[in-house]
Amino acid sequence: MTKKTTAAFEPALDYVVVKIPRWPFDKFAAADRSLGTQMKATGEVMAIDRSFEAALQKALRSLEVKGQGLLWEAPSWVSSADPTEFIDKFLSGAPTDDRLWRLFAALRRGAPVDAIHDRTRIDRWFLRKIARIVRFAEDELQGRTPTPALLRTAKRLGFSDADIATLTGMLSEDVRRLRTQWGIRPVYKMVDTCAAEFEAVTPYFYSTYEQENEAAPLPGPKAVILGSGPIRIGQGIEFDCCCVQSAGALRDRGIAPIMVNSNPETVSTDFDASARLYFDPLDEESIAAVLENEGTPVPVLAQFGGQTALNLADRLAAMGGEIAGTSADAIALAEDRRRFHDFADALGIPQPPGGTAESPAEALGVAKKVGYPVLVRPSYVLGGRGMEIAYGPDDLARYFRSALEAGTGRVLVDKYLRGKEVELDAVSDGRDTLVAGIMEHIERAGVHSGDSYAVYPAQNLLPAERDEIVELTRRIAAALPVKGLLNIQFIVESGRVWVLEVNPRASRTVPFLTKVTGVPLVSLAVAVALGSTLADQGYARDDGLWPEGSLVALKAPVFSMAKLLDVDTYLGPEMKSTGEVMGVDRTFAPALWKALVAAGLAPARSGKVLVTVADKDKAEVVPIIEGFHWLGYDIVATAGTAALVRSVGIDVTEVRKLAEGSQDILTLIRSGECVAVINTPTLGKTVDRDGFLIRRAAVEARVPCLTSLDTALAVVTALRASAVTHTVAPLAEYRAQEPVTAAAD
């Protein structure tokens, strides 16, 4: 960092660093939340400040868990006002992901530090520091009118403007106005490991409330990139990849990239990934301070950091920033499903029939009009959060009760179309639009796109359907207008193309398509956002579609279900995967086989396949059973499915269901003889206990468990082709328009 000190130099630190894991329990409310030797976090945040108290509070802000700030308490805690009772009930068991908030709550109730230490064995030093935060909030801020001295002390302890506003009965905007009026602004210190003994050369800064600012505004052209925050389901490393590529694209254009992010495990927070890194929370308070520190209005790139960055887009102008690329209003229009529905209707863009509802009665009315099943979801969603398929009035009423409890607000109710789902990523300058590639999901609509197997190029689209998809994309991009990246999901059913979702930002498939097509999507989006055009960059095409290479690529999801007990593994409209892999070859089947092997879902070459499916799926499962039988696998099934297998002339071993008092199914799965499980859940959200236990046993025994028949059929196809020699070649060779042949000696 200094380029002067040796490896033997003993670091001298004048700052404190706090790292907090980011757990996925907001997605999996029914999961076992206890913490132990099995890792359950999907990501983490890091915060740096001059004291432990300030760094801890900054880290809490960085977690981006809605509503779960310093003052949050679970509803079940409220009735336990006595500190001893609270410790006995909520701090005596195994640690959980909300343990830090339990400590805050216990200290608010007056629990002594020694009593908490005796029960939790947490070091008293940490408990005293946490107690100092609680006592200051309770004794100095609660109900008080801020003074310059009080406000400065609160900020040095790490209290956010929002928490100060809540405690003092003000608005966050008023707290910020008072800070500005009294000159209480953050300064930025460099991470140097030597307490300023030597001059550091790394552009790596954190905010704190002191006097000397070590981050003078960068001279010359510059732009701010809003990072993607902690990795969690629905917002993974693919967005960080886009942020890093955007920093490189800015550098190539002679513009200094300034990164803001709070995630220590990503490339974007490497100190050499950008011209300057601000290691701070991605919230309005921090971004406003960064923009103020950099001086004149600075272009801000918000389309690469996923939902975290987009959530700040509509407030950038008020902070002194200038959003580069697609406008905040266009982003808001696409994000607000009701506004977009009206927008699409005006353009004549076909969408699944539906409506919005703010009460159960309205939702039932919409569902009755369009017919069940219906897809229900909040107006603003990330990673399919809160999405569900309702097959009848009971499902819909139960969903709406949960939505009201969660405070999701307006709910969309759309007809559920079980057709082919296709997806694309494009870049537009508001006039010309280039579709980099069209991907087809192996699973039909109803499985979240992040959990689906995506095939590039689409294998089963008619030329007319492909042309309509490109045309609809161009019309939407021009009308919004989009200036940068665009992701659209479509449903193709009975020759008709429906627009399902539009996202004017980077998507999780941008890195995938960039690799397999060679189209530099992020670089083009940066150029367009800064005023260039696709024609200027040499990427404007009359047909609007990048030509396909001589390859087939598969994007396969990767799950971490073995680490999350009590979580059901069946796939639906809410995303559950934590990563993805890619398989590439000349044809579909070998590429799929590579993806299955990489994802750990390729069955062994021989063994037993357990099949137990819902009645609604029995007709559709026949070709899958026949395929596994043809490949030499032994079929094992429960009574209803076994009768179906016999009816098509295939030998089957019948096992009793768990509900019949037998453990034979679980014994088989755990025996090592079972190489795959095909199990589909019953209709609706309430999943039968037998199916849940079967799927959990498969996950914990690391046996591939297929809950989508579309995926299962694809696995059979890949197994049939796996005996055929696959190819191995550099990715650039696969991307060539024609296969590259070796030159003769």
JORA-V642980 format. One record per residue. N is the residue number from 1. RES is the residue in one small letter. NEAR is the number of other C-alpha atoms within 10 Angstrom. Layout:
BEGIN
n=[N,N]
res=[RES,RES]
near=[NEAR,NEAR]
END
This chain:
BEGIN
n=[1,2,3,4,5,6,7,8,9,10,11,12,13,14,15,16,17,18,19,20,21,22,23,24,25,26,27,28,29,30,31,32,33,34,35,36,37,38,39,40,41,42,43,44,45,46,47,48,49,50,51,52,53,54,55,56,57,58,59,60,61,62,63,64,65,66,67,68,69,70,71,72,73,74,75,76,77,78,79,80,81,82,83,84,85,86,87,88,89,90,91,92,93,94,95,96,97,98,99,100,101,102,103,104,105,106,107,108,109,110,111,112,113,114,115,116,117,118,119,120,121,122,123,124,125,126,127,128,129,130,131,132,133,134,135,136,137,138,139,140,141,142,143,144,145,146,147,148,149,150,151,152,153,154,155,156,157,158,159,160,161,162,163,164,165,166,167,168,169,170,171,172,173,174,175,176,177,178,179,180,181,182,183,184,185,186,187,188,189,190,191,192,193,194,195,196,197,198,199,200,201,202,203,204,205,206,207,208,209,210,211,212,213,214,215,216,217,218,219,220,221,222,223,224,225,226,227,228,229,230,231,232,233,234,235,236,237,238,239,240,241,242,243,244,245,246,247,248,249,250,251,252,253,254,255,256,257,258,259,260,261,262,263,264,265,266,267,268,269,270,271,272,273,274,275,276,277,278,279,280,281,282,283,284,285,286,287,288,289,290,291,292,293,294,295,296,297,298,299,300,301,302,303,304,305,306,307,308,309,310,311,312,313,314,315,316,317,318,319,320,321,322,323,324,325,326,327,328,329,330,331,332,333,334,335,336,337,338,339,340,341,342,343,344,345,346,347,348,349,350,351,352,353,354,355,356,357,358,359,360,361,362,363,364,365,366,367,368,369,370,371,372,373,374,375,376,377,378,379,380,381,382,383,384,385,386,387,388,389,390,391,392,393,394,395,396,397,398,399,400,401,402,403,404,405,406,407,408,409,410,411,412,413,414,415,416,417,418,419,420,421,422,423,424,425,426,427,428,429,430,431,432,433,434,435,436,437,438,439,440,441,442,443,444,445,446,447,448,449,450,451,452,453,454,455,456,457,458,459,460,461,462,463,464,465,466,467,468,469,470,471,472,473,474,475,476,477,478,479,480,481,482,483,484,485,486,487,488,489,490,491,492,493,494,495,496,497,498,499,500,501,502,503,504,505,506,507,508,509,510,511,512,513,514,515,516,517,518,519,520,521,522,523,524,525,526,527,528,529,530,531,532,533,534,535,536,537,538,539,540,541,542,543,544,545,546,547,548,549,550,551,552,553,554,555,556,557,558,559,560,561,562,563,564,565,566,567,568,569,570,571,572,573,574,575,576,577,578,579,580,581,582,583,584,585,586,587,588,589,590,591,592,593,594,595,596,597,598,599,600,601,602,603,604,605,606,607,608,609,610,611,612,613,614,615,616,617,618,619,620,621,622,623,624,625,626,627,628,629,630,631,632,633,634,635,636,637,638,639,640,641,642,643,644,645,646,647,648,649,650,651,652,653,654,655,656,657,658,659,660,661,662,663,664,665,666,667,668,669,670,671,672,673,674,675,676,677,678,679,680,681,682,683,684,685,686,687,688,689,690,691,692,693,694,695,696,697,698,699,700,701,702,703,704,705,706,707,708,709,710,711,712,713,714,715,716,717,718,719,720,721,722,723,724,725,726,727,728,729,730,731,732,733,734,735,736,737,738,739,740,741,742,743,744,745]
res=[m,t,k,k,t,t,a,a,f,e,p,a,l,d,y,v,v,v,k,i,p,r,w,p,f,d,k,f,a,a,a,d,r,s,l,g,t,q,m,k,a,t,g,e,v,m,a,i,d,r,s,f,e,a,a,l,q,k,a,l,r,s,l,e,v,k,g,q,g,l,l,w,e,a,p,s,w,v,s,s,a,d,p,t,e,f,i,d,k,f,l,s,g,a,p,t,d,d,r,l,w,r,l,f,a,a,l,r,r,g,a,p,v,d,a,i,h,d,r,t,r,i,d,r,w,f,l,r,k,i,a,r,i,v,r,f,a,e,d,e,l,q,g,r,t,p,t,p,a,l,l,r,t,a,k,r,l,g,f,s,d,a,d,i,a,t,l,t,g,m,l,s,e,d,v,r,r,l,r,t,q,w,g,i,r,p,v,y,k,m,v,d,t,c,a,a,e,f,e,a,v,t,p,y,f,y,s,t,y,e,q,e,n,e,a,a,p,l,p,g,p,k,a,v,i,l,g,s,g,p,i,r,i,g,q,g,i,e,f,d,c,c,c,v,q,s,a,g,a,l,r,d,r,g,i,a,p,i,m,v,n,s,n,p,e,t,v,s,t,d,f,d,a,s,a,r,l,y,f,d,p,l,d,e,e,s,i,a,a,v,l,e,n,e,g,t,p,v,p,v,l,a,q,f,g,g,q,t,a,l,n,l,a,d,r,l,a,a,m,g,g,e,i,a,g,t,s,a,d,a,i,a,l,a,e,d,r,r,r,f,h,d,f,a,d,a,l,g,i,p,q,p,p,g,g,t,a,e,s,p,a,e,a,l,g,v,a,k,k,v,g,y,p,v,l,v,r,p,s,y,v,l,g,g,r,g,m,e,i,a,y,g,p,d,d,l,a,r,y,f,r,s,a,l,e,a,g,t,g,r,v,l,v,d,k,y,l,r,g,k,e,v,e,l,d,a,v,s,d,g,r,d,t,l,v,a,g,i,m,e,h,i,e,r,a,g,v,h,s,g,d,s,y,a,v,y,p,a,q,n,l,l,p,a,e,r,d,e,i,v,e,l,t,r,r,i,a,a,a,l,p,v,k,g,l,l,n,i,q,f,i,v,e,s,g,r,v,w,v,l,e,v,n,p,r,a,s,r,t,v,p,f,l,t,k,v,t,g,v,p,l,v,s,l,a,v,a,v,a,l,g,s,t,l,a,d,q,g,y,a,r,d,d,g,l,w,p,e,g,s,l,v,a,l,k,a,p,v,f,s,m,a,k,l,l,d,v,d,t,y,l,g,p,e,m,k,s,t,g,e,v,m,g,v,d,r,t,f,a,p,a,l,w,k,a,l,v,a,a,g,l,a,p,a,r,s,g,k,v,l,v,t,v,a,d,k,d,k,a,e,v,v,p,i,i,e,g,f,h,w,l,g,y,d,i,v,a,t,a,g,t,a,a,l,v,r,s,v,g,i,d,v,t,e,v,r,k,l,a,e,g,s,q,d,i,l,t,l,i,r,s,g,e,c,v,a,v,i,n,t,p,t,l,g,k,t,v,d,r,d,g,f,l,i,r,r,a,a,v,e,a,r,v,p,c,l,t,s,l,d,t,a,l,a,v,v,t,a,l,r,a,s,a,v,t,h,t,v,a,p,l,a,e,y,r,a,q,e,p,v,t,a,a,a,d]
near=[16,15,10,11,12,8,7,6,10,10,12,12,14,15,19,15,16,19,17,17,18,20,23,21,16,13,19,15,11,13,15,15,20,16,14,10,5,10,11,23,18,17,22,21,26,26,27,25,27,21,18,20,21,25,25,26,21,26,25,21,25,25,25,18,12,8,9,15,18,19,15,12,16,11,7,8,14,10,8,16,14,12,19,16,13,22,23,12,12,19,18,13,12,12,15,15,17,14,15,14,17,20,23,21,26,27,24,17,17,15,20,15,20,15,13,23,15,12,13,16,10,13,13,14,11,14,18,15,15,20,22,15,21,22,17,15,21,14,10,17,21,16,15,14,13,19,12,14,10,14,21,20,15,23,20,20,24,25,24,23,22,18,21,22,21,16,18,17,14,17,15,17,13,13,20,18,13,16,20,11,11,14,11,19,19,22,20,24,25,22,22,23,18,18,15,15,10,14,14,18,14,18,20,24,22,22,26,24,22,16,11,11,15,12,19,11,14,14,9,8,13,21,24,29,28,26,29,31,32,30,26,21,23,25,23,23,23,23,27,26,21,26,30,24,21,25,26,21,21,23,15,11,13,12,16,22,25,24,27,26,26,30,26,18,15,18,15,27,23,14,20,13,19,25,20,22,26,25,24,28,27,24,15,17,17,20,23,17,17,23,21,18,18,18,14,11,15,18,21,25,32,29,37,31,28,27,24,21,21,22,19,18,26,16,17,20,15,10,18,20,24,21,24,25,28,28,20,20,13,18,22,19,20,20,21,14,23,17,13,18,20,13,17,18,11,9,12,11,17,16,18,19,18,21,21,20,21,15,16,18,12,15,24,19,16,22,26,14,13,17,17,19,22,26,22,27,26,23,19,19,17,16,22,22,19,22,22,21,25,24,18,17,17,12,18,25,17,13,21,24,13,13,18,15,10,10,10,17,16,18,26,22,29,25,22,21,21,14,19,20,27,28,25,24,27,31,29,30,27,22,17,20,32,26,25,24,23,26,24,25,26,24,26,22,22,21,21,22,25,28,26,27,25,27,25,26,23,20,14,10,16,11,9,9,15,15,15,14,24,20,16,18,25,23,18,20,27,16,14,19,21,29,32,32,31,28,21,21,20,22,25,20,13,8,12,11,23,21,21,18,16,21,20,30,29,28,26,23,20,27,19,20,24,16,17,25,25,16,19,18,27,27,21,24,32,26,22,25,25,19,12,15,23,21,12,10,12,9,18,19,15,9,13,20,19,18,14,18,19,17,23,24,29,30,27,25,23,19,16,14,19,18,15,23,16,17,20,20,22,19,20,21,22,25,22,28,23,21,22,21,18,23,21,29,22,19,14,22,24,27,25,31,27,23,25,26,15,17,20,15,21,20,21,15,11,14,16,23,23,27,21,25,22,15,13,12,17,15,9,13,22,15,12,20,25,18,18,22,17,13,14,13,20,20,22,23,24,19,15,14,22,20,13,18,23,12,11,11,9,15,14,19,15,17,18,14,19,17,10,8,8,12,13,13,23,18,13,18,25,16,11,13,15,26,25,24,26,24,23,25,24,15,16,15,15,9,14,12,12,14,22,19,16,22,28,23,21,25,22,15,16,18,24,22,24,23,19,21,20,18,18,24,21,19,23,22,19,22,23,17,17,17,9,11,8,16,12,11,11,8,15,12,16,23,21,16,13,12,13,13,7,6,5,4,3]
END
